[in-house]
């Protein structure tokens, strides 16, 4: 995130709100290398932050008003709310994410008031790259500094997650928000979703002649439409039937016997979560040993599990994975909650263009528009930039 981005958002703030902001903050989107749908099962994940971010310029107000403006908001770009009136269900559209953060901070008993806020984003919305978490976390770190809250990063992530769960109505786990606030440049984040302990794992793609492509299928997903909640409820039901606090507590050795105790519709969900947690452990070990290329087969294996057991892939993400692997990618999988969104493909640096072109050709042959292609570079988490 450059000084130019901070300057552009400052100028937008002056144009909309008048005067100058007290600061400019940024929070990134993320890709999850492995560990999908494990966070709400108290499990493990391995995300990394992206260069693409939400940038926020903000200034405190003393009259209790929260004035929000989004550069991407179109006809509904501005929302003016009273902080004391914030409540779940009271805010619609994009504004429910930043408003939810302010509400969540007040729910924690913190003395926060109003603000003028200007937002801009380079995180593609609906692409499975956590644009909503980036928005929440950018506002959270801004409010933390503006109001002198002194919150630890995991606390900020929990507040942002609470905003998304209770205010925006999306029953997500905490991985997206932890990635946005806790990642560091050049590393992936090994996250324990129960304890919120993190380990920064070196992820030197360029040094190993590798690139990680993000293939945005442009199929939009909406995790508030009920399918995500049904999956989470199924996992929680399975844990209760097995007498476990969460599926994280079921390890691979006990999986075959445990599956015989479950109704058929829960078997594939449990199998995915347990094997996915194991894949995270294997991925961390490979990175720690300096073998990032060994992530490739784990990505492809993880996609098969998300497709066949968890049922959250779709025709477009399946096509992107198959075409990338056939063109020489070391591995590929959908990333994010699913039902559309993006695929990540680990490729040798010299083959990146050929893999991207092969995926575009496969989509054209299927009568679909080519995916947008981004490069995932392990980037810093949320921070003040101006």
C-alpha positions as CSV (number, residue, x, y, z in Angstrom):
1,X,0.0,0.0,0.0
2,X,1.6,3.2,-1.2
3,X,1.7,6.8,-0.1
4,X,-0.3,7.5,-3.3
5,X,-3.2,5.4,-2.0
6,X,-3.2,7.3,1.3
7,X,-3.1,10.6,-0.6
8,X,-6.0,9.7,-2.8
9,X,-8.1,8.7,0.1
10,X,-7.2,11.9,2.0
11,X,-8.3,13.9,-1.0
12,X,-11.6,11.9,-1.2
13,X,-12.1,12.6,2.5
14,X,-11.6,16.4,1.9
15,X,-14.0,16.4,-1.0
16,X,-16.8,14.5,0.9
17,X,-16.4,15.6,4.5
18,X,-14.3,18.8,4.2
19,X,-11.1,19.4,6.1
20,X,-8.5,16.8,6.8
21,X,-8.8,13.3,8.4
22,X,-6.9,12.5,11.6
23,X,-5.3,9.6,9.8
24,X,-5.4,6.9,7.1
25,X,-5.5,3.2,7.8
26,X,-5.5,0.1,5.5
27,X,-6.5,-3.5,6.0
28,X,-5.9,-6.2,3.4
29,X,-8.0,-8.9,1.8
30,X,-6.6,-12.4,2.0
31,X,-6.3,-15.7,0.3
32,X,-6.4,-18.9,2.4
33,X,-3.7,-21.3,1.3
34,X,-5.3,-24.2,3.1
35,X,-7.7,-24.7,6.0
36,X,-11.2,-23.9,4.6
37,X,-14.3,-24.1,6.8
38,X,-12.2,-25.1,9.7
39,X,-12.2,-21.8,11.7
40,X,-15.8,-22.1,13.0
41,X,-14.9,-25.7,14.0
42,X,-12.1,-24.3,16.3
43,X,-9.6,-25.6,13.8
44,X,-6.5,-24.5,11.9
45,X,-5.9,-22.4,8.8
46,X,-3.1,-20.9,6.8
47,X,-4.1,-17.6,5.2
48,X,-1.9,-14.8,3.8
49,X,-2.7,-11.2,3.3
50,X,-3.0,-9.7,-0.2
51,X,-1.7,-6.4,-1.5
52,X,-5.3,-5.4,-2.3
53,X,-6.8,-3.6,0.7
54,X,-9.5,-1.3,2.0
55,X,-8.2,2.1,2.9
56,X,-10.0,4.3,5.4
57,X,-9.6,8.0,6.2
58,X,-11.3,9.0,9.4
59,X,-11.9,11.9,11.9
60,X,-13.7,11.8,15.2
61,X,-17.1,13.6,15.6
62,X,-18.5,14.9,18.9
63,X,-22.1,14.8,17.9
64,X,-22.7,11.1,17.9
65,X,-23.1,10.9,14.1
66,X,-21.3,8.2,12.0
67,X,-21.0,9.6,8.5
68,X,-19.8,6.9,6.1
69,X,-18.8,7.3,2.4
70,X,-17.7,4.5,0.1
71,X,-15.9,5.2,-3.2
72,X,-17.5,2.0,-4.5
73,X,-21.0,2.8,-3.1
74,X,-22.6,4.2,-6.3
75,X,-26.0,5.7,-5.7
76,X,-25.9,4.6,-2.1
77,X,-22.4,5.9,-1.5
78,X,-23.2,7.8,1.7
79,X,-24.8,6.7,4.9
80,X,-25.4,8.9,8.0
81,X,-26.2,7.1,11.2
82,X,-26.6,7.9,14.8
83,X,-24.1,5.8,16.9
84,X,-26.6,5.4,19.7
85,X,-29.2,4.0,17.3
86,X,-26.9,1.3,15.9
87,X,-28.4,-2.2,16.2
88,X,-28.5,-5.4,14.2
89,X,-31.0,-5.1,11.4
90,X,-30.9,-1.3,11.5
91,X,-28.4,-0.8,8.6
92,X,-28.5,-2.1,5.1
93,X,-26.1,-2.7,2.3
94,X,-22.3,-2.1,2.5
95,X,-22.7,0.3,5.5
96,X,-23.7,-2.5,7.8
97,X,-20.0,-3.7,7.9
98,X,-18.4,-0.5,9.2
99,X,-21.4,0.4,11.3
100,X,-21.4,-3.1,12.8
101,X,-17.8,-2.6,13.9
102,X,-18.7,0.6,15.8
103,X,-21.7,-1.2,17.3
104,X,-19.5,-4.2,18.3
105,X,-17.0,-1.9,20.0
106,X,-19.8,-0.3,22.0
107,X,-21.2,-3.7,22.9
108,X,-17.8,-4.4,24.5
109,X,-18.4,-1.4,26.8
110,X,-15.9,0.8,25.0
111,X,-16.5,4.6,24.9
112,X,-16.5,5.2,21.2
113,X,-18.5,7.9,19.4
114,X,-19.1,9.2,15.9
115,X,-16.7,9.8,13.0
116,X,-16.5,11.0,9.5
117,X,-15.2,8.0,7.4
118,X,-14.2,7.8,3.8
119,X,-13.5,4.3,2.3
120,X,-11.9,3.0,-0.8
121,X,-11.1,-0.5,-1.8
122,X,-9.0,-2.5,-4.2
123,X,-10.3,-5.9,-2.9
124,X,-12.7,-7.4,-5.4
125,X,-16.1,-7.8,-3.8
126,X,-17.7,-11.3,-4.0
127,X,-14.5,-12.9,-5.1
128,X,-13.9,-14.9,-1.9
129,X,-11.0,-12.6,-0.9
130,X,-12.6,-11.3,2.3
131,X,-13.5,-7.8,1.1
132,X,-16.0,-7.5,4.0
133,X,-13.4,-8.5,6.7
134,X,-11.0,-6.0,5.2
135,X,-13.6,-3.3,5.5
136,X,-14.4,-4.2,9.1
137,X,-10.7,-4.4,10.1
138,X,-9.8,-1.1,8.5
139,X,-12.5,0.6,10.5
140,X,-11.6,-1.3,13.6
141,X,-7.9,-0.3,13.5
142,X,-8.9,3.3,12.7
143,X,-11.3,3.4,15.7
144,X,-8.7,1.8,17.9
145,X,-6.3,4.6,17.3
146,X,-8.8,7.4,17.1
147,X,-10.4,6.6,20.4
148,X,-7.2,5.3,22.1
149,X,-8.6,1.9,22.8
150,X,-5.3,0.0,22.9
151,X,-6.8,-3.2,21.8
152,X,-4.6,-6.3,21.0
153,X,-4.9,-7.5,17.4
154,X,-6.9,-10.7,18.3
155,X,-9.4,-8.5,20.2
156,X,-9.8,-6.3,17.1
157,X,-10.4,-9.4,15.0
158,X,-13.0,-10.8,17.5
159,X,-14.8,-7.4,17.4
160,X,-14.8,-7.4,13.6
161,X,-16.0,-11.0,13.5
162,X,-18.8,-10.1,16.0
163,X,-19.9,-7.3,13.7
164,X,-20.1,-9.7,10.7
165,X,-21.9,-12.4,12.7
166,X,-24.4,-10.4,14.8
167,X,-24.8,-7.1,12.8
168,X,-24.3,-8.2,9.1
169,X,-25.8,-11.6,9.7
170,X,-23.0,-13.8,8.3
171,X,-22.0,-16.7,10.7
172,X,-18.3,-16.7,9.6
173,X,-15.4,-17.9,11.7
174,X,-12.6,-15.6,12.8
175,X,-10.0,-16.6,10.2
176,X,-10.7,-13.7,7.7
177,X,-10.4,-11.0,10.4
178,X,-7.3,-12.6,12.0
179,X,-5.6,-12.7,8.6
180,X,-6.4,-9.1,7.9
181,X,-5.1,-7.7,11.2
182,X,-2.3,-10.2,12.0
183,X,-0.5,-11.2,8.8
184,X,3.0,-9.9,8.1
185,X,4.8,-9.4,4.8
186,X,6.5,-12.4,3.3
187,X,4.7,-14.9,5.6
188,X,1.6,-17.0,5.8
189,X,-0.3,-17.1,9.1
190,X,-0.7,-20.4,10.9
191,X,-3.8,-19.7,12.9
192,X,-5.3,-21.7,15.8
193,X,-8.9,-20.6,15.7
194,X,-9.6,-21.7,19.3
195,X,-6.8,-20.0,21.1
196,X,-6.1,-17.3,18.5
197,X,-2.5,-18.2,18.8
198,X,-0.6,-17.4,15.5
199,X,2.7,-18.3,14.0
200,X,4.3,-16.4,11.2
201,X,5.5,-19.0,8.6
202,X,8.0,-17.8,6.0
203,X,6.5,-18.0,2.5
204,X,9.1,-16.9,0.0
205,X,7.5,-17.6,-3.4
206,X,9.8,-15.5,-5.5
207,X,12.9,-17.0,-3.9
208,X,11.8,-20.5,-4.9
209,X,10.8,-19.4,-8.4
210,X,7.1,-19.7,-7.7
211,X,4.0,-17.5,-8.1
212,X,0.6,-17.8,-6.6
213,X,-2.2,-16.8,-9.0
214,X,-5.7,-15.8,-8.0
215,X,-8.3,-16.6,-10.6
216,X,-11.5,-14.7,-9.9
217,X,-14.2,-16.7,-11.6
218,X,-16.5,-13.6,-11.3
219,X,-19.2,-15.9,-9.9
220,X,-20.4,-13.9,-6.9
221,X,-21.1,-15.6,-3.6
222,X,-23.2,-14.3,-0.7
223,X,-22.5,-16.1,2.5
224,X,-25.5,-14.5,4.2
225,X,-28.0,-16.5,2.0
226,X,-28.3,-19.5,4.4
227,X,-26.0,-22.1,2.8
228,X,-23.0,-21.2,4.9
229,X,-25.1,-21.2,8.1
230,X,-26.5,-24.6,7.3
231,X,-23.0,-26.0,6.9
232,X,-21.9,-24.5,10.2
233,X,-25.0,-25.9,11.9
234,X,-24.3,-29.3,10.5
235,X,-20.8,-29.3,11.9
236,X,-21.9,-28.2,15.3
237,X,-24.6,-30.9,15.3
238,X,-22.0,-33.5,14.5
239,X,-19.7,-32.3,17.3
240,X,-22.6,-32.6,19.8
241,X,-23.4,-36.1,18.6
242,X,-19.8,-37.1,19.0
243,X,-19.6,-35.5,22.5
244,X,-16.9,-33.1,21.4
245,X,-16.5,-29.4,22.1
246,X,-15.8,-28.9,18.3
247,X,-14.8,-31.0,15.3
248,X,-11.2,-29.7,15.9
249,X,-11.1,-32.3,18.7
250,X,-11.5,-35.2,16.4
251,X,-8.2,-36.3,15.0
252,X,-7.5,-38.5,12.0
253,X,-6.9,-41.7,13.9
254,X,-10.4,-41.5,15.4
255,X,-12.2,-40.5,12.2
256,X,-13.3,-43.9,10.8
257,X,-14.9,-45.0,14.0
258,X,-16.5,-41.5,14.5
259,X,-18.1,-41.6,11.1
260,X,-20.0,-44.8,11.9
261,X,-21.8,-42.9,14.7
262,X,-23.1,-40.1,12.5
263,X,-26.1,-39.8,10.2
264,X,-25.2,-40.0,6.6
265,X,-25.7,-36.4,5.8
266,X,-23.1,-35.3,8.4
267,X,-20.4,-37.8,7.4
268,X,-18.9,-35.8,4.5
269,X,-18.8,-32.6,6.5
270,X,-16.9,-34.2,9.3
271,X,-14.5,-36.0,6.9
272,X,-13.7,-32.7,5.2
273,X,-13.0,-30.8,8.5
274,X,-10.8,-33.5,10.0
275,X,-8.7,-34.1,6.8
276,X,-8.5,-30.3,6.2
277,X,-7.0,-29.7,9.6
278,X,-4.5,-32.4,8.8
279,X,-3.6,-30.7,5.5
280,X,-2.9,-27.5,7.3
281,X,-0.4,-29.3,9.5
282,X,1.3,-30.8,6.5
283,X,1.4,-27.5,4.7
284,X,3.1,-25.7,7.7
285,X,5.6,-28.5,7.9
286,X,6.5,-28.2,4.2
287,X,6.9,-24.4,4.4
288,X,9.0,-24.7,7.6
289,X,11.2,-27.2,5.7
290,X,11.7,-24.7,2.8
291,X,9.6,-26.7,0.4
292,X,6.8,-24.3,-0.8
293,X,6.4,-26.2,-4.0
294,X,5.1,-29.2,-2.0
295,X,1.9,-27.2,-1.2
296,X,0.7,-27.9,-4.8
297,X,-0.7,-31.4,-4.2
298,X,-2.2,-30.3,-0.9
299,X,-4.1,-27.5,-2.7
300,X,-5.5,-29.9,-5.2
301,X,-6.4,-32.5,-2.6
302,X,-8.1,-29.8,-0.5
303,X,-10.2,-28.7,-3.5
304,X,-11.4,-32.3,-4.1
305,X,-12.5,-32.4,-0.4
306,X,-14.3,-29.0,-0.7
307,X,-16.0,-30.2,-3.9
308,X,-16.9,-33.8,-3.0
309,X,-17.4,-33.7,0.7
310,X,-18.2,-30.2,1.7
311,X,-20.2,-29.3,-1.5
312,X,-19.1,-25.7,-1.7
313,X,-17.4,-25.6,-5.1
314,X,-19.2,-24.8,-8.3
315,X,-18.8,-25.6,-12.1
316,X,-16.6,-22.5,-12.6
317,X,-14.2,-23.1,-9.8
318,X,-14.0,-26.8,-10.7
319,X,-13.2,-25.8,-14.3
320,X,-10.5,-23.3,-13.2
321,X,-8.8,-25.9,-11.0
322,X,-8.9,-28.6,-13.6
323,X,-7.6,-26.3,-16.4
324,X,-4.8,-24.8,-14.2
325,X,-3.5,-28.3,-13.2
326,X,-3.7,-29.6,-16.7
327,X,-1.7,-26.6,-17.9
328,X,1.1,-27.4,-15.4
329,X,0.1,-25.7,-12.2
330,X,1.7,-27.5,-9.2
331,X,-1.7,-27.4,-7.5
332,X,-4.9,-25.4,-7.4
333,X,-8.1,-25.1,-5.3
334,X,-11.0,-22.7,-4.6
335,X,-10.3,-20.3,-1.8
336,X,-12.8,-18.7,0.6
337,X,-16.3,-19.7,1.6
338,X,-17.2,-21.1,-1.7
339,X,-20.4,-21.0,-3.9
340,X,-18.3,-19.1,-6.5
341,X,-15.4,-16.7,-5.9
342,X,-11.8,-17.4,-6.7
343,X,-9.3,-20.2,-7.2
344,X,-5.6,-20.1,-6.3
345,X,-3.0,-21.8,-8.4
346,X,0.6,-22.4,-7.4
347,X,2.7,-22.2,-10.5
348,X,6.4,-22.0,-11.5
349,X,7.2,-18.3,-12.3
350,X,8.0,-19.0,-15.9
351,X,4.7,-20.8,-16.5
352,X,2.3,-18.3,-14.9
353,X,1.2,-16.7,-18.2
354,X,0.7,-20.1,-19.9
355,X,-1.5,-21.3,-17.0
356,X,-3.6,-18.2,-17.0
357,X,-4.0,-18.4,-20.7
358,X,-5.0,-22.0,-20.5
359,X,-7.7,-21.3,-17.9
360,X,-9.0,-18.4,-20.1
361,X,-9.2,-20.8,-23.1
362,X,-11.0,-23.4,-21.0
363,X,-13.6,-20.8,-19.9
364,X,-14.0,-19.5,-23.5
365,X,-14.6,-23.1,-24.7
366,X,-17.3,-23.4,-22.0
367,X,-18.9,-20.2,-23.1
368,X,-17.9,-18.3,-20.0
369,X,-16.0,-15.0,-19.5
370,X,-12.3,-15.4,-18.6
371,X,-11.5,-15.1,-14.9
372,X,-9.7,-12.0,-13.7
373,X,-6.2,-12.8,-12.7
374,X,-4.4,-11.3,-9.7
375,X,-1.1,-12.3,-8.2
376,X,-1.1,-13.1,-4.5
377,X,2.0,-11.7,-2.7
378,X,2.3,-12.2,1.0
379,X,1.6,-8.7,2.4
380,X,1.4,-6.9,5.7
381,X,-1.8,-6.8,7.8
382,X,-3.8,-3.8,9.0
383,X,-1.9,-0.7,9.8
384,X,-1.8,3.1,9.7
385,X,-0.4,4.3,6.3
386,X,-0.9,8.1,6.7
